[in-house]
């Protein structure tokens, strides 16, 4: 199917072109994974890793530390970028992003409440964080979605930004109150986790993410055709056979589940869901059947590269990866705002 927006290129690309784009991003991601697996305080040769010619220490470092971290980085990067792409299509707003709209902050506040007030030990601690993150992101998404439904046109942009600002401010205040109540150990955990990091990636967390994130990604990919139709307006999309409320429920649940899980595991990694979709949309066009999988691959690629730089730029210390993505995304967000017409 081909859908055309007024004044824009068609929303589809040729199948051969889609395959080349996705193949190129996949190869780039594979090369980044090989580079990341070989980089660190203990350098490992990619050829030695591929051939299995590494000593016992090198193998343990690769298997116990780097491999689960790489897999978690791929899953989190794909989820955050895919969520940003889907939300931009759902709201028909190029500034929609899990961080800017407060989803990440809402999930972060819920996880912080769990850590300070309810955290136990063992599997209860891990899965309790998952549930808290999901419920926090879902609650914020429902609030933002309701506000967006009450305002249309150009007012929706400012409504969403103001709602995100309010939620982020409230979450920051709540986080500060929890930090005041926390013990020294909890305070350190909140501080490191709040800046966004993959340093705590272990197999237990990575396997849990491997079970929960792919269904959310699948739901978003299934929504691609509906998101394309939604760009024409809900009335036109309904006439074309789209069940818009059902599409919105799928995107909201998938985004809340994915973002809440990612925040519970890695903390808040900002601007990934804004930066990747925008850069790829300028290159590939607005068609979600290509843009969604490409954004997922691009988000995984960017997070793997950023995390590798975070591990290696200040060795043996480690920079929180959330700081690096914010350093990239903050200036780009300002650039987007400056590009917007004063009439918008």
C-alpha positions in Angstrom: 0.0 0.0 0.0 1.1 3.5 -0.7 0.0 6.6 1.2 0.9 10.2 0.2 0.8 13.2 2.5 0.1 16.7 1.0 3.4 18.3 0.0 5.5 15.3 1.1 7.0 12.2 -0.6 5.2 8.9 -0.5 5.2 7.0 2.8 6.6 3.8 1.3 9.9 2.9 -0.2 10.7 0.2 -2.7 11.2 -3.3 -1.1 14.7 -3.5 -2.5 15.5 0.0 -1.0 14.1 -1.0 2.4 16.2 -4.2 2.3 19.4 -2.3 1.5 18.8 0.3 4.3 18.0 -2.4 6.9 20.9 -4.5 5.8 23.3 -1.6 6.0 22.2 -0.7 9.5 22.4 -4.3 10.5 26.0 -4.6 9.2 26.9 -1.4 11.0 25.4 -2.7 14.2 27.3 -6.0 13.9 30.6 -4.2 13.4 29.9 -1.9 16.4 29.2 -5.0 18.5 32.5 -6.6 17.5 34.3 -3.3 18.3 32.6 -3.0 21.6 33.2 -6.6 22.6 37.0 -6.1 22.0 37.2 -2.7 23.7 37.8 -2.0 27.4 40.4 -2.2 30.2 41.2 -5.7 29.0 41.6 -5.6 25.3 40.4 -8.6 23.3 41.1 -9.2 19.7 38.0 -9.6 17.5 39.7 -12.4 15.6 40.6 -14.2 18.8 37.0 -13.9 20.0 35.6 -15.2 16.7 38.1 -18.1 16.6 37.8 -18.9 20.4 41.5 -18.3 21.0 41.2 -16.3 24.2 42.5 -17.3 27.7 40.2 -18.1 30.6 40.2 -14.6 32.0 39.4 -13.0 28.6 36.6 -15.5 28.1 35.1 -14.8 31.5 35.2 -11.0 30.9 33.6 -11.4 27.5 30.9 -13.9 28.7 30.0 -12.6 32.1 30.4 -8.8 31.6 30.5 -7.7 28.0 28.1 -10.0 26.2 25.1 -9.4 28.5 25.9 -5.7 28.4 26.0 -5.7 24.6 22.7 -7.6 24.4 21.0 -5.3 26.9 22.3 -2.2 25.0 20.8 -3.5 21.7 17.4 -4.2 23.4 17.3 -0.9 25.2 18.5 1.2 22.3 16.0 -0.5 19.9 13.1 0.0 22.4 13.8 3.6 23.2 14.2 4.6 19.5 11.2 2.5 18.4 9.1 4.0 21.1 10.1 7.5 20.1 9.2 6.8 16.4 5.8 5.3 17.3 4.9 8.2 19.6 5.8 10.8 17.0 3.6 9.0 14.6 0.8 8.5 17.1 0.8 12.2 18.2 1.7 13.4 14.7 4.2 15.5 16.5 8.0 15.5 15.7 8.8 16.5 19.3 7.1 13.5 20.9 9.7 11.5 22.8 9.6 9.2 25.9 12.0 11.6 27.8 10.4 14.9 26.7 6.9 13.8 27.4 7.8 12.5 30.9 7.4 8.8 30.4 11.0 8.1 31.4 10.7 10.4 34.4 7.4 8.8 35.5 8.9 5.4 35.2 12.0 6.6 37.0 10.0 8.0 39.9 8.0 4.8 40.3 11.3 2.8 40.3 12.8 5.1 42.8 9.8 4.7 45.1 10.2 1.0 44.8 13.9 1.1 45.6 13.6 3.4 48.7 10.3 2.1 50.2 9.7 -1.5 49.0 12.9 -3.0 47.6 13.5 -6.6 48.8 16.2 -9.0 47.6 16.7 -11.6 44.9 14.2 -11.9 42.0 11.6 -9.8 44.0 13.8 -6.7 43.7 14.4 -7.1 39.9 10.8 -7.9 38.9 9.4 -5.3 41.3 11.4 -2.7 39.5 10.0 -4.0 36.2 6.4 -3.6 37.4 7.0 -0.2 39.0 8.6 1.1 35.8 5.8 -0.2 33.6 3.1 1.3 35.9 4.8 4.6 36.1 5.3 5.0 32.4 1.7 3.8 31.7 0.3 6.3 34.1 2.2 9.2 32.5 1.3 8.0 29.0 -2.4 8.0 29.9 -2.2 11.6 31.3 -0.3 12.9 28.3 -2.5 11.1 25.8 -5.6 12.6 27.5 -4.1 16.1 27.3 -3.2 15.7 23.6 -6.8 14.6 22.9 -8.2 17.8 24.3 -6.0 20.1 22.2 -5.6 20.0 18.4 -3.5 21.8 15.8 -0.6 23.9 16.8 -1.7 24.1 20.5 -1.0 20.3 20.8 2.8 20.9 20.5 3.0 23.3 23.3 0.5 21.3 25.4 2.7 18.2 25.1 5.9 20.1 25.9 4.3 21.8 28.9 2.9 18.5 30.1 6.3 16.9 29.8 7.9 19.8 31.6 5.4 19.5 34.5 5.8 15.8 34.8 9.6 16.0 34.7 9.5 18.7 37.3 7.2 16.7 39.6 9.3 13.6 39.1 12.4 15.5 39.9 10.9 16.9 43.1 9.7 13.4 44.1 13.1 12.0 43.4 14.7 14.7 45.6 12.3 13.8 48.4 13.1 10.1 48.1 16.8 10.9 48.1 16.4 12.8 51.3 14.7 9.7 52.8 17.1 7.1 51.4 19.9 5.4 53.2 23.5 5.9 52.0 23.5 2.8 50.0 20.1 3.6 48.4 21.3 7.1 47.7 24.3 5.9 45.8 22.2 3.5 43.9 19.7 6.2 42.9 22.4 8.6 41.9 24.2 6.2 39.5 21.0 4.7 38.2 19.5 8.1 37.6 22.2 9.2 35.1 21.6 6.1 32.9 24.1 3.3 32.8 24.5 -0.3 31.5 27.2 -1.1 34.0 24.9 -3.3 36.1 24.0 -5.5 33.2 24.1 -9.2 34.3 22.6 -12.2 32.6 19.5 -12.3 34.9 18.5 -8.8 33.9 19.4 -9.3 30.2 17.5 -12.5 30.0 14.4 -10.8 31.5 14.7 -8.0 29.0 15.1 -10.6 26.2 11.7 -12.0 27.2 9.8 -8.8 27.7 11.2 -6.3 25.1 10.7 -8.3 21.9 6.9 -8.5 22.3 6.8 -4.7 22.8 8.9 -4.2 19.7 6.7 -6.6 17.7 3.6 -4.7 18.7 5.2 -1.4 17.5 6.2 -3.0 14.2 2.7 -4.3 13.7 1.4 -0.7 14.1 3.4 0.7 11.2 0.7 0.6 8.6 -1.8 2.1 11.0 0.6 4.9 11.9 1.0 5.7 8.2 -2.8 6.0 7.8 -3.1 8.0 11.0 -0.9 10.8 9.4 -3.9 11.6 7.1 -6.1 12.3 10.1 -8.4 10.1 12.2 -11.4 10.6 9.9 -9.6 9.6 6.8 -7.9 6.7 8.5 -11.2 5.5 9.8 -12.6 5.6 6.3 -9.7 3.5 5.1 -10.6 0.8 7.7 -8.3 1.8 10.6 -9.4 1.1 14.1 -7.7 4.1 15.6 -8.6 3.5 19.3 -7.2 -0.1 19.0 -4.0 1.2 17.4 -3.6 3.8 20.2 -4.0 1.1 22.9 -1.4 -1.1 21.3 1.1 1.7 21.0 0.5 3.0 24.5 0.8 -0.4 26.1 3.9 -1.4 24.1 5.6 2.0 24.7 4.8 1.9 28.4 6.0 -1.7 28.8 9.2 -1.1 26.9 10.2 2.3 28.4 9.3 1.2 31.9 11.4 -1.9 31.6 14.3 0.0 30.1 14.2 2.7 32.8 14.0 -0.1 35.5 17.1 -1.7 34.1 19.3 1.1 33.0 18.0 4.4 34.4 17.0 7.3 32.2 18.9 7.4 28.9 17.7 10.7 27.4 17.0 11.9 23.9 17.6 8.5 22.1 14.0 8.4 21.1 14.1 11.9 19.6 17.6 11.9 18.0 17.4 8.7 16.0 13.9 9.0 14.5 14.6 12.5 13.4 17.9 11.8 11.7 16.5 8.7 9.9 13.3 10.5 8.9 15.3 13.2 7.1 17.1 10.4 5.2 14.3 7.8 4.7 11.1 9.8 4.7 8.1 9.4 7.0 6.9 5.9 6.1 6.7 3.9 9.3 7.1 0.5 7.6 10.7 1.4 7.0 11.2 4.0 9.6 10.3 1.9 12.6 12.7 -1.1 12.0 15.4 1.3 10.8 15.0 3.4 14.0 15.2 0.3 16.1 18.5 -0.8 14.5 19.7 2.8 14.6 18.9 3.2 18.3 20.7 -0.1 19.1 23.7 1.1 17.0 23.9 4.5 18.7 23.5 3.1 22.3 26.2 0.4 21.7 28.6 3.0 20.3 27.8 5.5 23.1 28.2 2.8 25.8 31.6 1.8 24.3 32.8 5.4 24.4 31.5 5.7 28.0 33.5 2.6 29.0 36.7 3.6 27.2 37.1 7.4 27.2 38.0 7.7 30.9 39.4 4.2 31.7 39.4 2.7 34.2 36.5 4.9 35.3 33.2 4.9 33.4 31.1 7.8 32.2 27.3 7.2 32.6 26.0 6.6 29.1 23.0 8.8 29.8 25.2 11.8 30.0 26.7 11.2 26.6 23.3 10.8 24.9 22.1 13.9 26.6 25.1 15.8 25.3 24.2 14.7 21.8 20.4 15.1 22.2 20.2 18.4 24.0 21.8 20.6 21.3 19.8 18.7 18.6 16.5 19.4 20.5 17.4 23.1 20.6 18.2 23.0 16.9 14.7 21.5 16.3 13.0 24.2 18.3 15.0 27.0 16.4 13.9 25.4 13.1 10.2 25.6 13.9 8.3 28.5 12.4 7.2 31.2 14.8 3.6 30.5 13.6 3.8 26.8 14.9 
